[in-house]
């Protein structure tokens, strides 16, 4: 397996796959970015709205997926852009023949697994070394994280990490934003209510909330594991293969 990190515009992606599929993932990311940029040129409101966006019938499939996920999560469509780009890149690698492929787009991760893979969660200095042992499963799935304190995410909460797991990577990304917005305090009742809210959305399997040194879980999650996250990694999520 090969790991390659590259950045273009607002996209900072790490690809983990067999070397012959890396170029397909890169090309897919460029195509997806162009699709989003063209649609923004058509309607600049799409880029800036923080509310669900009424998607026109003739919008490209990538845009429609973003709008659908954003509508379910009650957020703006650009809250789902990183997950949409990552999911499409993994789907294109799968179409090319890949059976193990991971794209981490700034903490929004799309995974296609044929072997056990550990995913480490980075949530600042007070919560470290924790992650998930993800088993092979049917199809692509997502582990997406929003944060008010790490990275460029727009959040109305105070979370260090708001992580959502779903077989729909675009939905996981949008719902991670929703979860982060709801985490306005480290009080137990606030964290529980936020998790209950997000996990009630159809398609969400489970979620994790980290605020300061407090962590809460809900739903069906992969097995917890001790996962070291090297400080030198550009992406805030480390995806080592076991």
Secondary structure as GFF3:
##gff-version 3
##sequence-region A 1 242
A	DSSP	beta_strand	2	8	.	.	.	ID=ss1
A	DSSP	beta_strand	11	17	.	.	.	ID=ss2
A	DSSP	alpha_helix	19	42	.	.	.	ID=ss3
A	DSSP	alpha_helix	45	48	.	.	.	ID=ss4
A	DSSP	alpha_helix	61	73	.	.	.	ID=ss5
A	DSSP	three_ten_helix	77	80	.	.	.	ID=ss6
A	DSSP	alpha_helix	81	95	.	.	.	ID=ss7
A	DSSP	beta_strand	101	105	.	.	.	ID=ss8
A	DSSP	beta_strand	108	112	.	.	.	ID=ss9
A	DSSP	beta_strand	117	121	.	.	.	ID=ss10
A	DSSP	beta_strand	130	134	.	.	.	ID=ss11
A	DSSP	beta_strand	141	146	.	.	.	ID=ss12
A	DSSP	beta_strand	161	166	.	.	.	ID=ss13
A	DSSP	alpha_helix	169	182	.	.	.	ID=ss14
A	DSSP	alpha_helix	188	199	.	.	.	ID=ss15
A	DSSP	beta_strand	204	211	.	.	.	ID=ss16
A	DSSP	beta_strand	214	219	.	.	.	ID=ss17
A	DSSP	beta_strand	223	226	.	.	.	ID=ss18
###
